[in-house]
Amino acid sequence: MAQNLSSQVAFLFIFFAIASGQNTSTTTKTFTLFNNCKGTIWPGIITKDGSNRGDGFALKAGHTASYSAPTGWSGRIWARTGCNFDNDGNGKCQTGSCGDSLHCSGPSSPPNTIAEFTLGDTDFYDVSLVDGFNLPIGVSPLNGKGNCSIAGCDEDLRNNCPAQLSVKSEGKVIACRSACDAFNTDEYCCRGAYSDPVACVSSNYSKVFKQACPAASSYAFDKDSTSIITCSASDYVVSFCASR
């Protein structure tokens, strides 16, 4: 992971480490979401239990917000961009929509960068580009034990997105699709005859993602030790746009 991501979240690490002390409680864990982007984003959160239970809110540039989850929680956190919601919370986003509402009512619509977590006595977390990319994301554990390295993608892939994968608005690239989302073939989606790790290998498109963001999952079977991290931490910082 690039050194600059570590430095940009360092002050958050110190602050929240002091605030949380040596808390090792297994009851709940807190995610601190930090918006280092130039404008407002709308984080989305979904619990992966089939219920489509979700949350969402606006987060202004330079601001933080907290979300608590119990031990045993498994879910996803990501950023929505270009959103417009009315006073009742109804509206749409350019990227990362999770139903037409501020509070997510379903999984996100690709392309978007996703931070994935499964919490327990030992936590598993990763940043996934399997559904494409919309913003850089970094995940930093606090008070961790184990292989508690920073996960994520701190490169802005929109700058070098292949033309076939680019999503544009008013001539500007706002997201980069995955090859599966763009072409919908068994080979790129790791399904059918390609539904196992031997048959489904990295494509030229996923290699572009992996080269830019080696600490993120670039396609369905890209689940090596650099992509999925095992750690026991008290809390986590999820930072958006901590890029070069």
C-alpha angles and dihedrals in degrees: 000000000000116000094233093066089058092050095047093055095037095096090049090050092053094045097049094040088058092044094050094039112191094329109164097166113148094203099086139352126208127226113203109203114205122193108210091163124113094247143023119300129189110223116212125205127190130181111223100222101104093260096097088225106170149161137204142171144164118271119192124217112282093014132116133212133187132227123184125207131182126241108276092037117140120186153119134262124193143148126258118207137199093022128168117189128174126223090277092055095253119137148090140267132215092228136015098020116175101187124321095289142082091243107061116247098181145002120308123271113237144277099063140115112248134200110207127199140182112185127205140114080309118031128214121203140164143160114241131207091176089108093042132255137288106152137006114263131190128188118203122181123218125216089358132174122200129020092348100165127150114269126200153070115282096171118094100234092188088077093062103023114147110252092241090059101040122119112200138192119189089347094307124113106240099170144004118229125218117246089247092055093044100044104018096210128147091240095056095036096048095234137122110013088359097054097116133066093250095056098036110064135165114292128211087261096051089046088061088055093045095048091053095040111024092169093061133075108255102187139005098281097035092111105133130140092274093055105042115045127201116209144144106224136162095220143350138227115214109194126192123208097005086150138145 
